[in-house]
Amino acid sequence: MTRSIFRWALVSALILIFSAASFAEVFVSVRIGPPALPVYAQPICPGPGFMWTPGYWAWSDIDGYYWVPGTWVVAPVGMLWTPGYWGWGGGLYLWHPGYWGPHVGFYGGINYGFGYGGVGFVGGEWRRGAFFYNRSVTNVSVTNVTNVYNRTVIVNNTTVSRVSYNGGAGGVEARPTAQEQAYSREPHTAALSAQMQHEHAAMQNRANFASENHGRPAIAATARPGDFSSRSVVAARAAGGEYHAPTMSPREARANAGNFNNRGNEMNRGSSTNRSNDGFRPFTPPAKTSTASGSPHGNSGSFNQGHSQNEYRPQSQTHSGPPPHQSAPSHSSPPPRHQSPPPKEEHHR
């Protein structure tokens, strides 16, 4: 009996160790970049305890990029969601998976919207075991949620760029702060089973693939994970940028995952690896503009939550009536960093 208990404790400890280590790994590496983030509204929060997880482009080795709709998920008590992100390095686009933790860590500076403006999360906070929602940036009605507050978010974005990856030519120029690096070393929990099932269900729908929707998915967001019924889904209002078909098949674009489990080794590879990126960037490159904030992330964690990509309309300081549906915002991208860009761009404007 004692031996069984000891064996169970040892296995549990090993699982925790490997789970924590997995967040430093890259699980997908691709030679072509993801489309821009589509423009869509946030479904109303279903009820207390739900936390918004933004939509993202996932990868299929058979059919390429497909859209995983944003959705409300019942959050682990006291935990916050750090979204996954695509980062460019060594001629490849690398996927860094999201995770649950006590703080929101680095997610590439990507402006996913609805509280995830590139730095941290301003859509809500935990108070004494209950989650409170900031109605200035999230679509919450006091009819079914009473834990609400209003905190205005200052908007510095001035462009309509919706870049969906970090680094490289045209990518978001952001680096983790010392605080975000400290957060990355905290105990983490991987995506919930409901989130994984949600992603799997999205992959089963051909309409979610970029090759079919050209960056404008018909199911951009849902009220609950895996619920793609007409009463729950929200369609994209527009694609985030001009879509261009890739110049290689998904199988040709997929890099050998076994060679890229260590991000540090991948980022330090030589120039021969840089020549592997002969795919495309399926969006119009962002305008080279600066923001008023002077933040290295370009937005100081704030973002556009108005009715259009360039408009911000804060909610009145009251607790009655739901805010209007809000579009995922634009992101102001600084000039590309000093790193060798993909040498071949085989699309035409």
PEURFEN-V555872 format. One record per residue. N is the residue number from 1. SS is DSSP state (@ for helix, = for strand, . for the rest). PSI is psi in radians with two decimals (* if undefined). NEAR is the number of other C-alpha atoms within 12 Angstrom. Layout:
BEGIN
n->(N,N)
ss->(SS,SS)
psi->(PSI,PSI)
near->(NEAR,NEAR)
END
This chain:
BEGIN
n->(1,2,3,4,5,6,7,8,9,10,11,12,13,14,15,16,17,18,19,20,21,22,23,24,25,26,27,28,29,30,31,32,33,34,35,36,37,38,39,40,41,42,43,44,45,46,47,48,49,50,51,52,53,54,55,56,57,58,59,60,61,62,63,64,65,66,67,68,69,70,71,72,73,74,75,76,77,78,79,80,81,82,83,84,85,86,87,88,89,90,91,92,93,94,95,96,97,98,99,100,101,102,103,104,105,106,107,108,109,110,111,112,113,114,115,116,117,118,119,120,121,122,123,124,125,126,127,128,129,130,131,132,133,134,135,136,137,138,139,140,141,142,143,144,145,146,147,148,149,150,151,152,153,154,155,156,157,158,159,160,161,162,163,164,165,166,167,168,169,170,171,172,173,174,175,176,177,178,179,180,181,182,183,184,185,186,187,188,189,190,191,192,193,194,195,196,197,198,199,200,201,202,203,204,205,206,207,208,209,210,211,212,213,214,215,216,217,218,219,220,221,222,223,224,225,226,227,228,229,230,231,232,233,234,235,236,237,238,239,240,241,242,243,244,245,246,247,248,249,250,251,252,253,254,255,256,257,258,259,260,261,262,263,264,265,266,267,268,269,270,271,272,273,274,275,276,277,278,279,280,281,282,283,284,285,286,287,288,289,290,291,292,293,294,295,296,297,298,299,300,301,302,303,304,305,306,307,308,309,310,311,312,313,314,315,316,317,318,319,320,321,322,323,324,325,326,327,328,329,330,331,332,333,334,335,336,337,338,339,340,341,342,343,344,345,346,347,348,349)
ss->(.,@,@,@,@,@,@,@,@,@,@,@,@,@,@,@,@,@,@,@,@,@,.,.,.,.,.,=,=,=,.,.,.,.,.,.,.,.,=,.,=,.,.,.,.,.,.,.,.,=,=,=,=,.,.,=,=,=,=,=,.,.,.,=,=,=,=,=,.,=,=,=,=,=,.,.,.,.,.,=,=,=,.,.,=,=,=,=,=,.,.,=,=,=,=,=,.,.,=,=,=,.,.,.,.,.,.,.,.,.,.,.,=,.,.,=,.,.,.,.,.,.,.,=,=,=,=,.,.,=,=,=,=,=,.,.,.,.,.,.,.,.,.,.,.,.,.,=,=,.,.,.,.,.,.,.,.,.,.,.,.,.,.,.,=,=,.,.,.,.,.,=,.,.,.,.,.,@,@,@,@,@,@,@,.,.,.,.,=,.,.,.,@,@,@,@,@,@,@,@,@,@,@,.,.,@,@,@,=,@,@,@,@,.,.,.,.,.,.,.,=,=,.,.,.,.,.,.,.,.,.,.,.,=,.,.,.,=,.,.,.,.,.,.,.,.,.,.,.,@,@,@,@,=,.,.,@,@,@,.,.,.,@,@,@,@,@,.,.,.,@,@,@,@,.,.,.,.,.,.,.,.,.,.,.,.,.,.,.,.,.,.,.,.,.,.,.,.,.,.,.,.,.,.,.,.,.,.,.,.,.,.,.,.,.,.,.,.,.,.,.,.,.,.,.,.,=,.,.,.,.,.,.,.,.,.,.,.,.,.,.,.,.,.,.,.,.,.,.)
psi->(-0.82,-0.69,-0.67,-0.72,-0.74,-0.74,-0.73,-0.71,-0.68,-0.79,-0.74,-0.72,-0.71,-0.68,-0.77,-0.71,-0.84,-0.53,-0.76,-0.69,-0.50,-0.40,-0.28,-0.04,2.78,2.12,-0.39,2.34,2.24,2.65,-0.09,2.56,2.77,2.70,2.95,2.81,2.26,2.84,2.15,2.85,2.75,2.23,2.71,2.51,2.26,-0.52,-3.11,2.57,-0.15,2.45,2.47,2.31,2.03,2.72,2.79,2.85,2.10,3.05,2.39,2.26,-0.28,-0.76,0.10,-2.64,2.42,2.65,2.23,1.94,2.53,2.61,2.81,2.29,2.45,2.01,2.57,2.39,2.26,-0.01,2.61,2.68,2.21,1.96,2.65,2.89,2.74,2.31,2.41,2.37,2.38,0.51,0.17,2.68,2.11,2.30,2.19,1.93,2.66,2.97,2.85,2.43,3.05,-0.35,2.80,2.13,-2.78,2.29,0.71,0.05,0.21,2.30,1.53,-0.31,3.02,0.74,-0.38,1.46,0.16,-0.46,2.10,-2.74,2.21,0.30,-0.13,3.09,2.73,2.37,1.93,0.81,0.00,2.51,2.24,2.43,2.37,1.82,-0.12,-0.37,-0.06,2.61,1.50,2.34,2.41,-0.08,-0.69,-0.04,2.16,-0.31,1.49,2.78,2.95,2.09,2.01,2.40,2.15,2.32,2.20,-0.09,2.43,-0.08,3.04,0.33,2.43,0.84,2.40,0.20,2.82,2.37,2.97,-3.12,2.09,-0.08,2.94,2.24,1.70,2.53,2.58,2.42,2.98,-0.65,-0.73,-0.63,-0.66,-0.71,-0.59,-0.33,0.01,2.81,2.34,2.79,2.37,3.02,2.50,2.80,-0.61,-0.63,-0.71,-0.70,-0.63,-0.79,-0.72,-0.72,-0.65,-0.64,-0.41,-0.23,1.98,-0.50,-0.28,-0.21,2.45,-0.55,-0.37,-0.76,-0.12,0.69,0.06,1.39,2.49,-0.42,1.53,-0.50,2.72,2.76,-0.53,2.65,2.30,-0.04,1.76,0.45,2.81,-0.51,-0.23,-0.52,2.71,2.21,2.69,2.44,-0.54,2.81,2.69,-0.19,3.05,2.31,2.41,2.30,2.53,2.79,0.06,2.81,2.78,-0.66,-0.64,-0.57,-0.44,2.15,2.84,1.90,-0.52,-0.31,-0.03,0.55,-0.37,1.93,-0.65,-0.73,-0.68,-0.74,-0.36,0.19,2.83,-3.08,-0.37,-0.61,-0.59,-0.46,-0.11,-0.26,1.42,0.62,-2.18,2.89,1.81,0.89,2.83,2.19,2.55,2.73,2.54,1.51,2.78,2.85,2.84,-0.34,-0.56,0.17,2.51,-0.33,-0.19,-0.23,0.00,0.50,-0.08,2.86,2.99,2.13,0.54,-2.84,-0.29,3.08,-0.45,0.37,2.38,2.21,1.64,2.59,2.67,2.70,1.06,2.97,0.62,2.42,2.48,2.63,2.79,2.81,2.50,2.45,2.57,2.40,3.06,2.86,2.25,1.99,2.21,3.04,2.71,2.60,2.95,1.42,2.56,2.08,2.94,2.21,-0.36,2.14,1.81,0.77,2.83,2.47,*)
near->(7,8,9,10,11,12,13,14,14,14,14,14,14,14,16,18,16,18,22,22,21,26,36,27,27,35,30,35,45,41,45,45,50,50,44,48,51,51,48,42,40,46,42,39,42,27,28,29,31,37,47,47,44,50,45,48,40,40,39,30,23,18,27,36,43,42,47,44,51,48,41,37,36,30,32,24,23,23,33,38,42,41,43,42,42,43,43,43,43,34,39,48,48,43,42,35,35,37,37,35,30,27,30,42,40,43,44,43,48,51,54,50,49,49,46,44,42,50,37,38,40,37,42,37,34,28,16,10,15,23,29,31,39,40,42,38,48,49,44,43,29,26,19,20,28,23,29,37,30,28,25,25,33,25,33,32,41,30,30,36,40,50,50,53,46,42,38,38,37,37,47,40,38,34,25,24,22,12,17,25,17,17,25,29,22,22,24,32,31,30,30,22,16,21,35,21,19,33,34,22,23,37,29,20,24,24,27,39,36,42,28,21,29,33,42,35,40,34,44,44,48,37,36,32,36,30,29,29,16,13,15,25,28,34,32,32,26,29,34,39,28,29,30,30,30,32,24,24,23,27,21,22,33,34,31,20,23,15,23,31,24,25,29,16,17,30,28,17,21,16,20,16,26,27,21,31,37,29,33,37,41,38,38,28,34,32,24,22,21,23,25,18,19,16,24,26,39,37,39,31,39,42,52,44,47,35,25,24,35,26,23,29,25,27,29,19,16,18,24,20,20,29,35,26,30,39,45,49,48,47,52,48,43,35,26,26,21,14,23,27,30,33,24,21,26,19,19,16,13)
END
